[in-house]
Amino acid sequence: MDLTTWDEVVEAINKNLADVNTSFQNSLEILTLNPFDSKIAVAASITTGIKGIALTLVSLFFVIQFCNEAMYLRIKSYEQVFKLIFKFFLAKALVDNATGLMGIIYNEFTKLTLAISAESKGILSTFKADAILVKPAEKGAFSINYLVAQVTANIDIYILKAACWVIALVLIGRLFEVIIYATVAPIPLATVAGEGWSESSKNFIKGFAAVCLQSLIIVVMFSAFNGISQLMADGSHKLGMTVTALSLALGVTKSGQWARTAVGL
């Protein structure tokens, strides 16, 4: 009496591949979450407190720089006074509208990311069981060879699922990072008012842009994954899809570093 049939093995593996594909697609769904949504936004008391600290820093920077210029008798025209006042109001405007500015940057990157991800029809949608399953020449007693082939294929499935977990963890971590950047934005933007401190605000903007760019890099890798896996799985190399999935997971963990390099950090 056979314990299983080859059709049953193929059906079970196809179902597991569909589950993996769903997990990958769920990872893409994480990229669509809006960190500026009121449901996940940081408490208003925290953002108000941070904004108050930032405005205090703006005033402090202005007073220090004004006193410094006056002490060394550098203020010799109305243009210099106007320059100091302009920097003060510019920094105040940036602090007051920090969340909105961060939202604009985030939304622009997100639009492009969603446009690319919308073209995806499923990370593993074109794969069937034969991508990782090799049919034995003989079924063996009680179809034992079929069962061994199924267990071997399931090992690859578990590796694929583990890659899904890694990708999901990285994407959720990125979501937290965006929320933190948006919350503390008023403080680094306040440094625009300080002489010699403006580089801090520039690096902060670059850092936030890198976090936003990370989602675009991840989606590009997801889009390329299907084609690369097909090339790797051609012929007798049945581990190609699994190896490529692990490479994708590793690439996702490195995507933040690549994004920071892209923006010059």
N, C-alpha and C positions, 0 to 999 in steps of 0.2 A: 504493500500500500504506500503510495507516494505521499510525502508530507506536504508537498506543494507542487505547483506547476510553474513552468517558465512564464506563462502569461500572468500568473498571480504575482510573481517576483517583479516583472516589468511594471505592472500596475502599481505595486507598492512603492517602487523607486520613483516612478513618475509623480506619485502623490507627494512624496517627500521633497522632490525637486520643486513642485508647485508651492510647497510650504516655504522653502528657502527663497523662492522668487517673491513671495508675499512679504517675507522679512526684509528683503532688499528694498522693495517698494515702500514699505513702512519707514525705512530709513530716509528715503526721499521725502516722505511726508513730514519728517522732522524739520527739513529745510524750509517748509512752507509756514511753519509756526511763526507768528509775529511777536517778537519780544516786547513790542510797544503796546500790545493788547492789554486792556485794563484788567483782564482776568489774571495775568501773570506779572503785571507791573509791580514795582516795589512800592511799599506803603508811602502815601503822600507825605507823612511826617518826616520820613527819611530824606526824600528828595528836597523837601522844603529846608531841612536842616543843612544839607549839603550846599544848596543854593545860597543860604545865608552865609555860610563859611566862605564861599567863593566871592560873594560881594564884599565881604570884609577884606579878603585878600586884594581885591581890585582897589579898594580905597587905600589900603596900606601901601600897595605898590605905588599908587599915585602920589601919596604924601611923601614917601621916601624919595622918589625920584625928583619931585618938585623941590624938596629941601636940599637934595644933593646938588641940583642944578643951581639953585639960588646961593648955596654956600660957596661954590666955586665961581660965582659971578658969570655963569654961562648963559643966563637969560638976558639977552640984549635986544630982543625984538618981540613983537607980538606974534610973529610966526612960530617962534619956539614955544611960547605959551599955548598957542593954538594946537601945536603938535602934541603937547602933553595932555591937553583937554580932550583932543580927538582920540588919543590912545585910551584914555579913561572911559569915554563913552563907547568906544568900539568894544573894549573888554566887557563892559556892563551889558551891551547888547548881545554879545556872544554868550554870556552867562545866563541872561534871561531867556534866551532861545536855544540853549544847548540841546535840550531833548529834541526839539524840532529839527535842528541841524543834523543831529545824529540819525534821526528818522529819515531825512531826505537821502543821506548817503546810503543808509541801509536799504531803502526802498529801490533805489536805482540799481544796486547790485542784485537785489532780489528779483526784479523784473526780468533781467537777463537770465538769471538762474532758472526761474520758472519757465521761461521760453524754451530753454534747452531741455529741461527735464520733461516738459510736456510732450516732446517727441519720443520719449522712451516708451516702448510698448511692453516692458517687462524685462528685467535684467537677464533672466534665464528662460524667457518665453520661447526661444527657438530651440531649446535643448530638450532632449528626451533621454530615456534611461540609458540608451546605448552610448551616451557620452561618457559614462563612468561605469557601465556594466558590460562585462564580457561573458557571453554565453559559453558554458563549458561544452566540450565536444561530446562528453557523456554525462548523463544526469546522475549516474551512480545509484547505489542502493538507497531506496526510499527518497530519491531525489536529493541526496545529501550534497552533491556538487552544486545544485541550484541554490541551496540554502547558504553554502559557503560563499558563493558569488554575491548573494544578497547582503550577507554580513559585511563582506569586503566593501561593497558599494555604500552601505550605510555608514561605514567609517568615514568615507569621503563626504557623505551628507552631514555628519556631525561636525566635520572640519568647516564645511560651508556655513553651517549654523553658527559656529563659534566666530567665524569672520563677520557674520551679521551682527552679533553681539558687540564685537569690537567697534564696528562702524557706528552702531547706534549710540554707544557710550561716547565716542568722540563727537558725534553730532549734537548730543544733548549737552556735553561739556561746552561746545561752541555756543550753544544757545545761552547758557549761563554767562559766558564771557561777553556776549553782546549786551545782555542785561546789565552787567557790571559796568561796562564801558559807558552805556547810556546814562546810568545812574550817577557816576562820579564825574561825568563830562564837565560840569561847571567849574570844578576846581582846576584842572589843567588848562582849560580855556581862559581862566582868570589870569594866567601868567602872561597873557598878551600885553597887559598893562605894565609889566615889569621890565626894566632895561636888563638885557642879557638873559631873560627868562623865556623869551618867545620861542626858543628852540624846543622847550618842553611841550608847548601846545602843538607845534608842528609834528613832533614825534608821536604825540597822542593821536592826532588825526590820522597819521600814517598807520599807527597800530590798529585803530578802529577800521580803517580801510582794508587792512590785511585780514582782519577777522571776517569782514564782509566778502572779500575776495576768496576766502577759503571755501565758501559754499560753491562758488563758481568752479573752482578747481576740482572739488569733489564730484560735482555733477558731470564735468568733462570726463573724469576717470570712470564714472558709472557708465557713461555713454560708450566709452571705448572698451569697457570690460567685455561686453557681449561679443564683439568682433574678435578681440584678442583671444578669448576663450575658444571660439570656433576654430581659429587657426591652430591653437595649441592642442585641441582635441582631435584634429584630423589624423587619419591613419591609425596606428596602433597605440598612440600615446594617450591613454584614457585618463590619466591624472591631470591633463592640461587644465581643465576647468577648475579643479580644486586648487592647484598651484596658483593659477591666476587669481582666484578668490582670496587666497592668503596674501598675494601681492597687492591686491586692491585694499585689503584691510590695513596692510603696512603703509600703503600710499596715503590712506586717509589719516593715519596717525602722523604722517609727515607733512600733510597738506598745510598745516598752520605755519610750519617753518618755511615751506616754499612760498606761501603767500607773503610772509614778512620779508623774504629776500626780494620778491617781486616789487615791493613798494620801497625798497632801500633801507630796511631795518636790519 
